[in-house]
Amino acid sequence: MNKISQYFSTFEITRGLIIAMLSSTFIYLNHWGISHPFVNTTFGILTLYLLLDASKKVWFFSGFFIGLLWFWWIVLSFKHYDMPWAIPIGLLFIMLSYGVIFWLIAYLAEKLNALLPTTQNLLPLTLKALGLLTLSYIHPFGFDWLKPELVFVESYLGIHKWQFALVLLAIMLSHWKKQLLYLFLIVFAYQPTQMVDFIDPTGGISVVGSIKSTKNILDNIHVATTHTTVKDKWNESLHPTQFQAIFKTIDQAIAEKKTLIIFPESVFPVFLSRSQTLMKKLQAKAKSISIVAGGLYWDGQTPRNSTYIFTEGKVTVANKVLLVPFGESNPLPDFLSDWVNKVFYDDAIDYRASSEVIDYKVNGITYRNAICFEATSEKLYEGNPKQMIVLSNNGWFTPSIEPTLQKLLLTYYSKKYGTTIYHSVNMSDSYVVQNRNCLDIKL
């Protein structure tokens, strides 16, 4: 114990845990349905205030526990591969990865300060702030869900980089000058918050805050939610019943005079383009309503995760651009990737990604195509798309906070780029994000 205490203390562990808990409250409060802008603003500022003035050991434990509290759900996917033994190993790897990233930021700040000791603590504060400002550009194995400014996505403060930089500057000055009055600079990062609680698909809108909508944006669009577990989804004996339910939902949308219906990722867990029966049936239904649905696609060499668009007598296939690290494509070097796929994934081959982001038109409106993970990545918002259709299968990670964190990230991008996002989900609620507001569809 004496040797261990040379490297860290109970105080450092505790402070790191407290910082991580404060940084995670906005996720869990939203998950439990009790989120409030004032609470999120206060906890977000307090997180940064405690972190900026902390030592590199505290930074390590902050990142370590943030990895736990934000991303513990990732390892739930192991149970679907009959590898429960890998859950603690995977979780420890995630926690250590973020712990090291945080530690490295603080270590470099303290190291440079030792070389220039006359800066009176300004240099390490500045470097730590810059580290937080650029942390959203650090993507371990291509995974980019850690964005420090996300803590303000449902707060009174904005999420743009300049607003986050202003918050960091105010906290830096308050530490450097040892004067809390500098925190009042944060008011210049203020951004009005307006929230719509949910859309009732029957036509009513429940409104929270100052927004009053006179038109239901789902008058002509049905965003479907499905509840098929991973085990059942890939059980071929259950496909006839699942497909029958899909076509029943389409018929209901036609009866309600909808012009577009959206289904989740891989709602057809087959190589859809090779199933002439399903293709002909969908094309027939598309004479009455446009259909966007997830399915697999085989190009003769490798499988693809795809969106099928049936509209105006045409069928378009839009393939996924950014694949899920390890889930769809192994980010390791080829020799390691082949070994991992052989040992852990029954020698399965990786999916192949499309080389370009894809837009398509439905009923004269252009939509950006996005499938699950890629919708939470900056690349998909190049060109500031006005409309985006996202298809997701959250069955791999439910029950957990993953759907909540995904929703917060989509709200973040909608705020940042002004994109209206229609999100059809399997195993959690579907929703629409419009004008910086998240509208849950209660089905």
DRENRO-237054 format. One record per residue (C-alpha): residue number from 0; chain; z, y, x. Coordinates in pm, whole numbers, plus 32768, in hexadecimal, padded with zeros to 4 digits. Example, Ala and Ser with C-alpha at 12.3 -4.5 7.8 and 13.67 -1.06 7.14 Angstrom:
REM residues 2
<node 0,A,<830C,7E3E,84CE>>
<node 1,A,<82CA,7F96,8557>>
END
This chain:
REM residues 443
<node 0,A,<8000,8000,8000>>
<node 1,A,<804C,80EB,811F>>
<node 2,A,<7EF0,80B0,81AE>>
<node 3,A,<7E4F,80EB,805B>>
<node 4,A,<7F16,822F,802B>>
<node 5,A,<7E75,82B4,8169>>
<node 6,A,<7D29,82C0,80B3>>
<node 7,A,<7D8F,833B,7F59>>
<node 8,A,<7EC2,8388,7E89>>
<node 9,A,<7F2B,8355,7D22>>
<node 10,A,<7F01,84CC,7CEB>>
<node 11,A,<7D94,84BF,7D5C>>
<node 12,A,<7D49,8394,7C7E>>
<node 13,A,<7DF7,8435,7B55>>
<node 14,A,<7D4A,8584,7B80>>
<node 15,A,<7BFA,84D8,7BA1>>
<node 16,A,<7C3C,8413,7A64>>
<node 17,A,<7CA6,854D,79A5>>
<node 18,A,<7B6A,8604,7A11>>
<node 19,A,<7A95,84DB,79A7>>
<node 20,A,<7B45,84C9,7856>>
<node 21,A,<7B15,863C,7818>>
<node 22,A,<79A4,861F,7870>>
<node 23,A,<797B,8501,7779>>
<node 24,A,<7A29,8590,7649>>
<node 25,A,<78E9,8625,75B6>>
<node 26,A,<784E,84C7,75AE>>
<node 27,A,<7972,8416,750D>>
<node 28,A,<79C1,852E,7415>>
<node 29,A,<7858,8529,73A1>>
<node 30,A,<7864,83AD,738E>>
<node 31,A,<7998,83C0,72AF>>
<node 32,A,<7901,84D5,71DB>>
<node 33,A,<79FF,85E4,7232>>
<node 34,A,<793F,86B7,732C>>
<node 35,A,<797A,8830,7329>>
<node 36,A,<78D5,8941,7400>>
<node 37,A,<7A20,89E7,745E>>
<node 38,A,<7AB8,88A1,74DB>>
<node 39,A,<797C,8843,7599>>
<node 40,A,<7966,899C,7637>>
<node 41,A,<7AD3,8998,76A3>>
<node 42,A,<7ACC,8838,7734>>
<node 43,A,<7980,8877,77E2>>
<node 44,A,<7A01,89B0,7892>>
<node 45,A,<7B48,8904,78EB>>
<node 46,A,<7A89,87DE,7982>>
<node 47,A,<79C6,88C2,7A6A>>
<node 48,A,<7AF6,8998,7ABC>>
<node 49,A,<7BC2,886D,7B30>>
<node 50,A,<7A9F,87CA,7BE5>>
<node 51,A,<7A23,88F1,7CB1>>
<node 52,A,<7B72,8923,7D5B>>
<node 53,A,<7BB3,87AF,7D96>>
<node 54,A,<7BA5,86EB,7EDD>>
<node 55,A,<7A98,85F2,7F34>>
<node 56,A,<7B81,84D1,7ED8>>
<node 57,A,<7BB2,8562,7D7C>>
<node 58,A,<7A3A,858F,7D63>>
<node 59,A,<7A0F,841F,7DB5>>
<node 60,A,<7AFD,83B0,7CA3>>
<node 61,A,<7A65,84A9,7BAE>>
<node 62,A,<790D,8410,7BE5>>
<node 63,A,<79A3,82B3,7BE6>>
<node 64,A,<7A43,82DF,7A8F>>
<node 65,A,<791D,83A6,7A03>>
<node 66,A,<7846,8277,7A57>>
<node 67,A,<7939,81A9,7988>>
<node 68,A,<7969,8290,785E>>
<node 69,A,<77FD,82FC,783E>>
<node 70,A,<7745,81BB,7898>>
<node 71,A,<7820,8088,785A>>
<node 72,A,<7732,801F,7746>>
<node 73,A,<7619,7FD1,783B>>
<node 74,A,<76B8,7E85,789C>>
<node 75,A,<76C2,7E10,7731>>
<node 76,A,<7559,7DA3,775B>>
<node 77,A,<75CD,7C8A,7841>>
<node 78,A,<7659,7BCC,7717>>
<node 79,A,<74FA,7BAC,768B>>
<node 80,A,<7493,7AFC,77CC>>
<node 81,A,<75BD,7A0F,77BC>>
<node 82,A,<7655,7AB3,78F0>>
<node 83,A,<77AD,7B30,7883>>
<node 84,A,<7829,7AF0,79E5>>
<node 85,A,<774A,7C0E,7A5C>>
<node 86,A,<77ED,7D13,797A>>
<node 87,A,<7913,7D71,7A61>>
<node 88,A,<7832,7D68,7B93>>
<node 89,A,<772F,7E48,7AF1>>
<node 90,A,<7837,7F38,7A72>>
<node 91,A,<78D8,7F57,7BC9>>
<node 92,A,<7783,7F9A,7C62>>
<node 93,A,<7741,80B3,7B68>>
<node 94,A,<7896,8150,7BA4>>
<node 95,A,<7876,813F,7D1E>>
<node 96,A,<7716,81D1,7D13>>
<node 97,A,<7784,830C,7C5F>>
<node 98,A,<78C6,831C,7D27>>
<node 99,A,<77FF,8325,7E6B>>
<node 100,A,<770C,842A,7DE5>>
<node 101,A,<782A,8511,7D82>>
<node 102,A,<78E3,84D0,7EC7>>
<node 103,A,<77AE,8523,7F95>>
<node 104,A,<778A,8679,7EEC>>
<node 105,A,<78F5,86D5,7F37>>
<node 106,A,<78EC,863B,8094>>
<node 107,A,<77C0,870E,80FB>>
<node 108,A,<7866,8845,806B>>
<node 109,A,<79AA,8808,8129>>
<node 110,A,<78F3,87A6,8269>>
<node 111,A,<7826,88E5,8271>>
<node 112,A,<795A,89B3,8220>>
<node 113,A,<7A08,8920,8350>>
<node 114,A,<78E8,89A0,8426>>
<node 115,A,<78FD,8AFC,8388>>
<node 116,A,<7A70,8B2E,8340>>
<node 117,A,<7A54,8CA8,8310>>
<node 118,A,<79BB,8C86,81B5>>
<node 119,A,<7B16,8C73,8114>>
<node 120,A,<7ABE,8B53,802B>>
<node 121,A,<7985,8BFE,7FA3>>
<node 122,A,<7893,8B15,8056>>
<node 123,A,<7923,89C9,7FD6>>
<node 124,A,<793C,8A56,7E76>>
<node 125,A,<77D1,8AC6,7E87>>
<node 126,A,<7756,897A,7F11>>
<node 127,A,<7818,88B3,7E0D>>
<node 128,A,<7789,898F,7CFA>>
<node 129,A,<7629,895D,7D83>>
<node 130,A,<766D,87E8,7D8C>>
<node 131,A,<76C6,87EA,7C1A>>
<node 132,A,<759A,88C3,7BCF>>
<node 133,A,<74AD,87CC,7C74>>
<node 134,A,<7561,868D,7C0C>>
<node 135,A,<747A,8661,7AE1>>
<node 136,A,<735B,862E,7BD8>>
<node 137,A,<7408,8506,7C81>>
<node 138,A,<7398,83C6,7BD6>>
<node 139,A,<7432,8284,7C5E>>
<node 140,A,<7329,8172,7C38>>
<node 141,A,<7266,8258,7B50>>
<node 142,A,<7385,827E,7A56>>
<node 143,A,<73AA,83EF,79FA>>
<node 144,A,<74AC,8405,78E4>>
<node 145,A,<75B5,84C2,79AC>>
<node 146,A,<7583,8635,7973>>
<node 147,A,<76BC,870B,79AB>>
<node 148,A,<763C,881E,78C2>>
<node 149,A,<7630,871F,77A9>>
<node 150,A,<77A5,875F,776E>>
<node 151,A,<773A,88A6,76C7>>
<node 152,A,<762C,8814,75E4>>
<node 153,A,<770A,883B,74B0>>
<node 154,A,<77D0,896A,7523>>
<node 155,A,<77BC,8AE4,7515>>
<node 156,A,<770B,8AE8,7667>>
<node 157,A,<759F,8AAA,76B9>>
<node 158,A,<7518,897F,7778>>
<node 159,A,<7408,8A2D,7842>>
<node 160,A,<7434,8A2D,79BA>>
<node 161,A,<746C,8BA4,79CF>>
<node 162,A,<7580,8B8D,78CC>>
<node 163,A,<7625,8A6A,797D>>
<node 164,A,<7605,8B27,7AC8>>
<node 165,A,<76B0,8C53,7A2B>>
<node 166,A,<77D3,8B7B,79B6>>
<node 167,A,<77F6,8AEA,7B14>>
<node 168,A,<77E6,8C47,7BAE>>
<node 169,A,<78FE,8CC4,7ACD>>
<node 170,A,<79DB,8B9D,7B29>>
<node 171,A,<7989,8BC2,7C9C>>
<node 172,A,<79ED,8D30,7C9B>>
<node 173,A,<7B2E,8CE8,7BDF>>
<node 174,A,<7B91,8BE8,7CE7>>
<node 175,A,<7B1E,8CBD,7E0E>>
<node 176,A,<7BC7,8DFD,7D9D>>
<node 177,A,<7CE3,8D3F,7CF3>>
<node 178,A,<7CAB,8E0F,7BBD>>
<node 179,A,<7C6A,8D71,7A69>>
<node 180,A,<7BCA,8EB1,79E4>>
<node 181,A,<7A83,8E46,7A88>>
<node 182,A,<7A6E,8D2F,7985>>
<node 183,A,<7A06,8E38,7888>>
<node 184,A,<78AE,8E32,792C>>
<node 185,A,<787D,8CEC,7870>>
<node 186,A,<7840,8DAF,772E>>
<node 187,A,<76E7,8E0A,77B7>>
<node 188,A,<768C,8C98,779F>>
<node 189,A,<76DC,8C9E,7629>>
<node 190,A,<75DF,8C00,7541>>
<node 191,A,<760E,8BF7,73C6>>
<node 192,A,<764E,8A9B,7343>>
<node 193,A,<75CB,8A2A,71F3>>
<node 194,A,<75E8,88C8,7178>>
<node 195,A,<755B,8806,7053>>
<node 196,A,<762E,86D4,700D>>
<node 197,A,<7531,85E9,6F6F>>
<node 198,A,<73FF,85C0,6E99>>
<node 199,A,<741B,84E3,6D6A>>
<node 200,A,<72CE,8428,6D54>>
<node 201,A,<72D7,844F,6BD9>>
<node 202,A,<72A3,85C3,6C06>>
<node 203,A,<73F4,866E,6C2C>>
<node 204,A,<7466,8722,6D65>>
<node 205,A,<75CF,8742,6DD0>>
<node 206,A,<75FE,8881,6E97>>
<node 207,A,<770A,88DC,6F95>>
<node 208,A,<771E,8A39,702B>>
<node 209,A,<7630,8B54,6FDD>>
<node 210,A,<74E8,8A99,6FB7>>
<node 211,A,<7451,8A85,6E5D>>
<node 212,A,<7313,89B7,6E4A>>
<node 213,A,<7236,89DF,6D19>>
<node 214,A,<7145,88CB,6D74>>
<node 215,A,<7196,8766,6DCD>>
<node 216,A,<70C7,8719,6F02>>
<node 217,A,<70C0,85AF,6E8F>>
<node 218,A,<7006,85FC,6D4B>>
<node 219,A,<6ED0,8552,6DD8>>
<node 220,A,<6F61,847C,6EEE>>
<node 221,A,<7037,8343,6ED8>>
<node 222,A,<70FA,82F9,7018>>
<node 223,A,<7165,818E,6FF6>>
<node 224,A,<72A4,80EF,7076>>
<node 225,A,<72B9,7F77,70AE>>
<node 226,A,<73E5,7E99,70EF>>
<node 227,A,<7363,7D6C,71AF>>
<node 228,A,<7435,7CE1,72CB>>
<node 229,A,<7397,7C8F,741A>>
<node 230,A,<73CC,7B1E,73DC>>
<node 231,A,<7324,7B28,7289>>
<node 232,A,<720B,7C0E,72F8>>
<node 233,A,<7184,7B10,73F0>>
<node 234,A,<71BC,79E4,730C>>
<node 235,A,<705B,798B,72A1>>
<node 236,A,<70D5,78C4,7177>>
<node 237,A,<7161,7A07,70E3>>
<node 238,A,<7027,7AD7,7118>>
<node 239,A,<6F8C,7A8F,6FC1>>
<node 240,A,<70C2,7B16,6F12>>
<node 241,A,<70D5,7C44,6FFB>>
<node 242,A,<6F65,7C98,6FCE>>
<node 243,A,<6F82,7C74,6E56>>
<node 244,A,<709E,7D77,6E59>>
<node 245,A,<6FC4,7E64,6F26>>
<node 246,A,<6EA5,7E56,6E2E>>
<node 247,A,<6F99,7E81,6D0C>>
<node 248,A,<7015,7FC1,6DB2>>
<node 249,A,<6EAD,8038,6DDA>>
<node 250,A,<6E69,7FF8,6C68>>
<node 251,A,<6FA1,80BD,6C09>>
<node 252,A,<6F2F,81E3,6CE1>>
<node 253,A,<6DD7,81D7,6C3B>>
<node 254,A,<6E7E,81D9,6AE3>>
<node 255,A,<6F43,830D,6B50>>
<node 256,A,<6DF8,83B1,6BB1>>
<node 257,A,<6E51,83CE,6D22>>
<node 258,A,<6D31,8410,6E10>>
<node 259,A,<6DCF,837A,6F4A>>
<node 260,A,<6EC8,8264,6F8D>>
<node 261,A,<6F68,822B,70E3>>
<node 262,A,<7002,80E1,7153>>
<node 263,A,<70DD,8098,7287>>
<node 264,A,<7080,800E,73DC>>
<node 265,A,<6FFB,7EA7,73D8>>
<node 266,A,<702E,7E8B,7261>>
<node 267,A,<6F13,7D91,728C>>
<node 268,A,<6F98,7CC0,73B2>>
<node 269,A,<6E42,7C1F,73E8>>
<node 270,A,<6CFF,7C7B,7496>>
<node 271,A,<6C93,7D32,735E>>
<node 272,A,<6B2B,7D75,73C2>>
<node 273,A,<6AF5,7BFC,73DF>>
<node 274,A,<6B7A,7BB3,7282>>
<node 275,A,<6A4C,7BEB,71A4>>
<node 276,A,<6B14,7BA0,706A>>
<node 277,A,<6C12,7CB3,70AD>>
<node 278,A,<6B0B,7DA8,712A>>
<node 279,A,<6A33,7D82,6FF3>>
<node 280,A,<6B5E,7DA5,6F0E>>
<node 281,A,<6BD6,7EDE,6FBE>>
<node 282,A,<6A7A,7F75,6FBC>>
<node 283,A,<6A65,7F35,6E48>>
<node 284,A,<6BB3,7FE4,6E0C>>
<node 285,A,<6B41,8102,6EEB>>
<node 286,A,<6A3F,8160,6DE4>>
<node 287,A,<6B64,81E2,6D17>>
<node 288,A,<6C57,8253,6E26>>
<node 289,A,<6C4E,828D,6F9D>>
<node 290,A,<6D24,8194,705E>>
<node 291,A,<6DC7,81B6,71B4>>
<node 292,A,<6E75,8078,722A>>
<node 293,A,<6EEF,7FD9,736B>>
<node 294,A,<6E54,7E96,73E9>>
<node 295,A,<6DF5,7DDE,7524>>
<node 296,A,<6C9C,7DF9,75C2>>
<node 297,A,<6BF0,7D0A,76B0>>
<node 298,A,<6AD7,7D8E,7787>>
<node 299,A,<6A7F,7C39,7815>>
<node 300,A,<6B5E,7C58,7946>>
<node 301,A,<6CB1,7CF0,78F4>>
<node 302,A,<6D75,7D41,77B8>>
<node 303,A,<6DAC,7EA5,7744>>
<node 304,A,<6EA9,7F47,765F>>
<node 305,A,<6DD4,800A,756D>>
<node 306,A,<6DB3,80E2,743A>>
<node 307,A,<6CA9,8086,733B>>
<node 308,A,<6C1F,81A2,7267>>
<node 309,A,<6B5E,814B,712A>>
<node 310,A,<6AC3,8281,708E>>
<node 311,A,<697D,82F5,6FF2>>
<node 312,A,<68DA,81A3,701E>>
<node 313,A,<6923,8199,7194>>
<node 314,A,<6A16,80D6,726B>>
<node 315,A,<6AA0,8177,73A8>>
<node 316,A,<6B84,80D4,74A7>>
<node 317,A,<6C68,81B5,7578>>
<node 318,A,<6D17,8100,7694>>
<node 319,A,<6E68,8159,7724>>
<node 320,A,<6E64,823C,7856>>
<node 321,A,<6FC5,821D,78E6>>
<node 322,A,<705B,80C2,78E8>>
<node 323,A,<71CD,806D,78D4>>
<node 324,A,<7255,8024,7A34>>
<node 325,A,<729E,7EAE,7A4E>>
<node 326,A,<726C,7E80,78D6>>
<node 327,A,<70F0,7EA1,78DA>>
<node 328,A,<7095,7EDE,7A43>>
<node 329,A,<7156,7E8F,7B7E>>
<node 330,A,<717B,7FC6,7C5B>>
<node 331,A,<71D1,7EF9,7D92>>
<node 332,A,<70D9,7EAD,7EAC>>
<node 333,A,<6FE4,7D95,7E57>>
<node 334,A,<7092,7C83,7F1C>>
<node 335,A,<71E0,7CCF,7E73>>
<node 336,A,<7140,7D0F,7D22>>
<node 337,A,<7098,7BBB,7D1C>>
<node 338,A,<71E1,7B11,7D78>>
<node 339,A,<72A6,7BCB,7C6C>>
<node 340,A,<71A2,7B7D,7B61>>
<node 341,A,<71A3,7A0E,7BC3>>
<node 342,A,<731D,79E5,7BCE>>
<node 343,A,<738A,7AC6,7AB0>>
<node 344,A,<725F,7AE5,79C7>>
<node 345,A,<71CB,7985,79C2>>
<node 346,A,<70AC,79EC,7AA8>>
<node 347,A,<7031,7AED,79AB>>
<node 348,A,<6F30,7BEC,7A1D>>
<node 349,A,<6F6D,7D61,7A01>>
<node 350,A,<6ED1,7E35,78F3>>
<node 351,A,<6DC2,7F24,795F>>
<node 352,A,<6DD9,8098,7918>>
<node 353,A,<6CC4,8182,78AD>>
<node 354,A,<6C5E,827A,79B8>>
<node 355,A,<6C54,83A8,78D0>>
<node 356,A,<6D25,843A,77B8>>
<node 357,A,<6C72,8401,7670>>
<node 358,A,<6C44,84E5,7544>>
<node 359,A,<6BAA,8473,73FC>>
<node 360,A,<6B54,8511,72B0>>
<node 361,A,<6BD0,84A7,715A>>
<node 362,A,<6B5D,8565,7025>>
<node 363,A,<6AE7,8684,70FF>>
<node 364,A,<6C33,86AA,71BC>>
<node 365,A,<6C52,8659,732F>>
<node 366,A,<6D7B,8585,7398>>
<node 367,A,<6DF5,8529,74F3>>
<node 368,A,<6E2B,83B2,7512>>
<node 369,A,<6F7D,833E,7595>>
<node 370,A,<7027,81EB,7593>>
<node 371,A,<71A2,81E1,75B8>>
<node 372,A,<7210,8228,7721>>
<node 373,A,<70E7,8302,777C>>
<node 374,A,<7137,83FC,7665>>
<node 375,A,<726E,845E,772D>>
<node 376,A,<71A5,84B7,7864>>
<node 377,A,<711B,860A,78CA>>
<node 378,A,<6FBE,857E,790A>>
<node 379,A,<6F80,8542,7797>>
<node 380,A,<6FAF,86B4,774A>>
<node 381,A,<6EA6,8738,7837>>
<node 382,A,<6DCD,8830,777E>>
<node 383,A,<6EE2,887C,7680>>
<node 384,A,<6E75,8791,7568>>
<node 385,A,<6EBC,881D,740F>>
<node 386,A,<6EE8,86CA,7369>>
<node 387,A,<6F5A,857C,73F6>>
<node 388,A,<6F7D,8425,7358>>
<node 389,A,<707D,8348,7404>>
<node 390,A,<70A5,81D3,73C3>>
<node 391,A,<71E5,8126,743B>>
<node 392,A,<7291,7FD5,7432>>
<node 393,A,<7404,800E,746F>>
<node 394,A,<745E,7EA6,7424>>
<node 395,A,<748B,7E61,7597>>
<node 396,A,<75B6,7F4C,75A9>>
<node 397,A,<7660,7F4E,7456>>
<node 398,A,<776F,7F77,73F5>>
<node 399,A,<77AC,8084,74FC>>
<node 400,A,<7788,81F9,7540>>
<node 401,A,<7621,81C9,75BB>>
<node 402,A,<757C,823F,7476>>
<node 403,A,<765F,8372,7479>>
<node 404,A,<760F,83CD,75E1>>
<node 405,A,<749D,8394,759D>>
<node 406,A,<74AF,847F,7470>>
<node 407,A,<755F,858C,753D>>
<node 408,A,<7453,8573,764A>>
<node 409,A,<733D,8596,7548>>
<node 410,A,<73F3,86C3,74B6>>
<node 411,A,<7405,8752,7618>>
<node 412,A,<728E,872F,764A>>
<node 413,A,<7242,87B6,74EF>>
<node 414,A,<7310,88EA,7543>>
<node 415,A,<726D,890F,7696>>
<node 416,A,<7103,88E4,762C>>
<node 417,A,<7105,8936,74B7>>
<node 418,A,<7084,87DA,7461>>
<node 419,A,<70B5,8742,7308>>
<node 420,A,<710D,85D4,733E>>
<node 421,A,<70E8,84C0,723A>>
<node 422,A,<71B7,8399,72B2>>
<node 423,A,<7195,8244,720E>>
<node 424,A,<72A0,8152,7285>>
<node 425,A,<7301,7FE6,726B>>
<node 426,A,<7479,7F9A,7254>>
<node 427,A,<74EF,8104,722F>>
<node 428,A,<74A1,822C,714D>>
<node 429,A,<734E,82D2,7162>>
<node 430,A,<733E,844D,7169>>
<node 431,A,<726F,8585,719E>>
<node 432,A,<72BB,8696,729B>>
<node 433,A,<7225,87E1,722F>>
<node 434,A,<7263,8949,7295>>
<node 435,A,<7388,88DF,7375>>
<node 436,A,<742C,8821,7259>>
<node 437,A,<7461,86AC,7230>>
<node 438,A,<7426,862A,70D2>>
<node 439,A,<74A7,84C9,709C>>
<node 440,A,<73F5,83F5,6F9A>>
<node 441,A,<74F9,832E,6EDB>>
<node 442,A,<7454,81F2,6E5C>>
END
